[in-house]
Amino acid sequence: MRTALVTGGNRGIGLEVCRQLAGQGVHVLLGSRNYEAGAEAARELAAAGLVECLELDVADPASILTCRQLLQLRHLRVDILVNNAAVLARGGALELAEDEWLEAVQVNLLGALRCCRAFLPGMVEAGWGRVVNVSSGYGSFAQGLTGPAAYSVSKAALNALTLSLARELPETVKVNAVSPGWVRTRMGGADAARSPEEGARGLVRLALLPDDGPTGGFFRDEESLAW
């Protein structure tokens, strides 16, 4: 049985990714900064398959280290990493306070990098792994980086990290970025065009790619997007 770690898994797209992966027979570690919220979400998914909460704050390097050590003690290897945790600060580049910029970088970029550094070596050693970086059309230069400044810039940096990792890693470990689209979540709002189920499908597809699947790409559903 493969094991997947989904950061920011207690609500929205992350929660739906946990549901769909568990339904595919994957052992899911639902990462949540708030353990109580994550544990409640995991209980709600009990019927879907094996889902358990893992307290994880991607902005805190010590939290990631603790999670890695805990999994090592349990002889659990992360086969699939879904870097979903994110924050959205609204405002222009000159309007946002520096701490808002720092939070966006800490969570949206460095949080994903820290998780990759913690769990990718195990994938390389095992000869199999999948990393899905949850990005956005707002992080695409081709689409004009039209979102809130800190969010767009940090997601563009996440896209760049995706390419860099894909070039460094063996083909057996695939790293891709995905734009789930405008999804009805707390972040996306009630007027968004897509349901969490629709938004999550593209992430799950990349998480379960066959051996001949792509790496170093940017996708929405099955469509390849320009960076």
Secondary structure per residue as TSV (DSSP state, phi and psi in degrees):
chain	resnum	aa	ss	phi	psi
A	1	M	-	360.0	128.2
A	2	R	-	-72.9	151.2
A	3	T	E	-116.8	130.4
A	4	A	E	-116.8	139.2
A	5	L	E	-110.3	123.0
A	6	V	E	-115.3	112.7
A	7	T	T	-79.4	149.6
A	8	G	T	59.1	42.0
A	9	G	T	-91.1	2.5
A	10	N	T	-85.9	-6.4
A	11	R	S	-159.3	170.1
A	12	G	H	60.0	-139.9
A	13	I	H	-61.4	-41.6
A	14	G	H	-59.3	-42.8
A	15	L	H	-63.0	-41.3
A	16	E	H	-68.6	-35.3
A	17	V	H	-61.7	-43.3
A	18	C	H	-58.4	-43.9
A	19	R	H	-61.7	-47.8
A	20	Q	H	-69.7	-38.5
A	21	L	H	-66.1	-42.8
A	22	A	H	-60.8	-37.9
A	23	G	H	-65.8	-19.6
A	24	Q	T	-93.3	8.8
A	25	G	T	86.2	15.4
A	26	V	-	-89.8	138.7
A	27	H	E	-76.9	118.1
A	28	V	E	-108.0	127.8
A	29	L	E	-100.2	109.7
A	30	L	E	-86.8	102.5
A	31	G	E	-79.3	129.9
A	32	S	E	-145.5	131.6
A	33	R	S	-63.0	-36.6
A	34	N	S	-99.5	110.4
A	35	Y	H	-62.8	-42.1
A	36	E	H	-61.1	-44.7
A	37	A	H	-64.2	-39.4
A	38	G	H	-68.0	-40.7
A	39	A	H	-64.5	-39.0
A	40	E	H	-65.5	-41.8
A	41	A	H	-63.0	-40.9
A	42	A	H	-63.7	-38.9
A	43	R	H	-63.8	-36.8
A	44	E	H	-65.2	-24.0
A	45	L	T	-96.2	9.6
A	46	A	T	-55.2	-35.5
A	47	A	T	-73.0	-19.9
A	48	A	T	-76.7	-29.0
A	49	G	S	152.7	-158.6
A	50	L	-	-82.8	105.3
A	51	V	E	-131.5	129.2
A	52	E	E	-135.3	150.5
A	53	C	E	-84.9	141.3
A	54	L	E	-128.1	116.7
A	55	E	E	-67.4	121.9
A	56	L	-	-153.5	121.3
A	57	D	-	-114.3	106.6
A	58	V	T	-69.4	-15.5
A	59	A	T	-82.0	-5.0
A	60	D	-	-117.7	106.7
A	61	P	H	-56.3	-34.8
A	62	A	H	-64.8	-35.7
A	63	S	H	-64.5	-41.7
A	64	I	H	-67.0	-41.3
A	65	L	H	-61.5	-42.8
A	66	T	H	-61.2	-43.3
A	67	C	H	-62.0	-44.0
A	68	R	H	-62.0	-43.3
A	69	Q	H	-64.9	-39.8
A	70	L	H	-61.7	-44.5
A	71	L	H	-67.4	-35.8
A	72	Q	H	-63.3	-40.2
A	73	L	H	-62.9	-31.3
A	74	R	T	-90.3	2.1
A	75	H	T	57.4	39.9
A	76	L	-	-106.4	130.4
A	77	R	-	-108.8	135.7
A	78	V	-	-79.3	115.9
A	79	D	-	-92.0	-30.4
A	80	I	E	-129.7	125.6
A	81	L	E	-118.8	120.0
A	82	V	E	-110.4	105.7
A	83	N	E	-84.3	87.5
A	84	N	-	-105.6	-25.7
A	85	A	-	-57.8	135.0
A	86	A	-	-158.6	158.7
A	87	V	-	-127.0	153.2
A	88	L	-	-130.0	111.6
A	89	A	-	-105.1	125.6
A	90	R	-	-91.2	138.6
A	91	G	S	140.7	162.6
A	92	G	-	-77.3	168.3
A	93	A	T	-58.9	-36.6
A	94	L	T	-90.8	-11.9
A	95	E	T	-83.7	-36.0
A	96	L	S	-71.7	141.2
A	97	A	-	-70.7	157.3
A	98	E	H	-61.5	-35.0
A	99	D	H	-67.4	-27.9
A	100	E	H	-70.3	-39.2
A	101	W	H	-62.6	-44.6
A	102	L	H	-62.8	-39.9
A	103	E	H	-64.4	-41.7
A	104	A	H	-60.8	-43.4
A	105	V	I	-69.3	-42.8
A	106	Q	I	-58.8	-44.3
A	107	V	I	-87.4	-54.3
A	108	N	I	-72.6	-30.3
A	109	L	I	-110.1	-62.1
A	110	L	I	-68.1	-30.7
A	111	G	H	-60.2	-44.2
A	112	A	H	-66.0	-42.4
A	113	L	H	-62.0	-44.1
A	114	R	H	-60.9	-43.2
A	115	C	H	-65.1	-38.9
A	116	C	H	-62.7	-43.7
A	117	R	H	-65.9	-30.9
A	118	A	H	-76.6	-38.2
A	119	F	H	-115.1	-16.0
A	120	L	H	-65.9	-38.2
A	121	P	H	-55.8	-36.5
A	122	G	H	-65.7	-36.3
A	123	M	H	-66.7	-43.2
A	124	V	H	-62.4	-43.5
A	125	E	H	-62.8	-38.5
A	126	A	H	-78.8	-17.5
A	127	G	T	80.8	18.8
A	128	W	-	-159.7	135.7
A	129	G	E	-174.0	156.6
A	130	R	E	-138.3	128.8
A	131	V	E	-120.8	128.3
A	132	V	E	-119.6	113.9
A	133	N	E	-95.8	116.6
A	134	V	E	-81.6	107.4
A	135	S	-	-107.5	-147.1
A	136	S	-	-165.0	153.5
A	137	G	G	-60.0	-25.9
A	138	Y	G	-65.1	-18.7
A	139	G	G	-94.1	9.1
A	140	S	-	-96.1	123.7
A	141	F	T	-61.9	-37.2
A	142	A	T	-62.8	-29.9
A	143	Q	T	-96.0	1.8
A	144	G	T	95.6	6.8
A	145	L	-	47.3	53.2
A	146	T	-	-87.8	-1.6
A	147	G	S	-84.6	-176.2
A	148	P	-	-52.3	141.1
A	149	A	H	-56.8	-54.2
A	150	A	H	-65.6	-35.8
A	151	Y	H	-67.4	-48.4
A	152	S	H	-61.1	-46.4
A	153	V	H	-65.6	-43.4
A	154	S	H	-68.0	-35.0
A	155	K	H	-73.0	-33.9
A	156	A	H	-63.8	-38.9
A	157	A	H	-66.2	-36.9
A	158	L	H	-63.3	-38.6
A	159	N	H	-61.4	-43.0
A	160	A	H	-63.5	-39.8
A	161	L	H	-62.0	-39.5
A	162	T	H	-57.2	-47.9
A	163	L	H	-63.4	-43.4
A	164	S	H	-61.9	-44.4
A	165	L	H	-65.8	-42.3
A	166	A	H	-60.3	-34.2
A	167	R	H	-75.1	-27.7
A	168	E	H	-83.2	-28.4
A	169	L	S	-94.2	155.4
A	170	P	-	-66.5	158.5
A	171	E	T	-62.0	-20.3
A	172	T	T	-72.6	-16.5
A	173	V	E	-113.1	111.7
A	174	K	E	-103.3	133.1
A	175	V	E	-124.9	119.9
A	176	N	E	-136.5	156.7
A	177	A	E	-108.3	151.2
A	178	V	E	-139.1	139.9
A	179	S	-	-104.8	110.7
A	180	P	-	-75.3	-6.4
A	181	G	-	87.6	-172.9
A	182	W	S	-85.4	108.4
A	183	V	B	-115.0	143.5
A	184	R	S	-75.3	87.7
A	185	T	S	-132.9	-179.3
A	186	R	T	-60.7	-35.8
A	187	M	T	-75.4	-43.4
A	188	G	T	-78.6	-26.7
A	189	G	-	91.1	164.8
A	190	A	T	-72.6	-19.7
A	191	D	T	-88.9	-0.5
A	192	A	-	-60.5	151.5
A	193	A	S	-78.6	-25.4
A	194	R	B	-113.3	149.1
A	195	S	-	-82.2	160.0
A	196	P	H	-56.3	-36.8
A	197	E	H	-60.0	-44.2
A	198	E	H	-66.4	-43.3
A	199	G	H	-64.7	-33.8
A	200	A	H	-77.5	-24.5
A	201	R	H	-59.2	-41.2
A	202	G	H	-65.7	-34.8
A	203	L	H	-66.0	-44.3
A	204	V	H	-65.9	-38.4
A	205	R	H	-58.5	-44.7
A	206	L	H	-70.9	-31.2
A	207	A	H	-68.0	-25.0
A	208	L	T	-115.4	26.5
A	209	L	-	-56.3	140.5
A	210	P	-	-70.1	172.4
A	211	D	T	-62.2	-25.5
A	212	D	T	-95.4	13.5
A	213	G	-	-74.4	168.7
A	214	P	-	-76.7	161.1
A	215	T	-	-140.5	150.9
A	216	G	S	74.5	28.1
A	217	G	-	-113.5	169.7
A	218	F	E	-128.5	121.7
A	219	F	E	-133.5	153.7
A	220	R	E	-127.2	119.8
A	221	D	T	55.3	-120.6
A	222	E	T	-104.5	6.0
A	223	E	E	-89.3	130.5
A	224	S	E	-78.6	131.6
A	225	L	-	-105.9	152.3
A	226	A	-	-78.8	140.8
A	227	W	-	-67.4	360.0
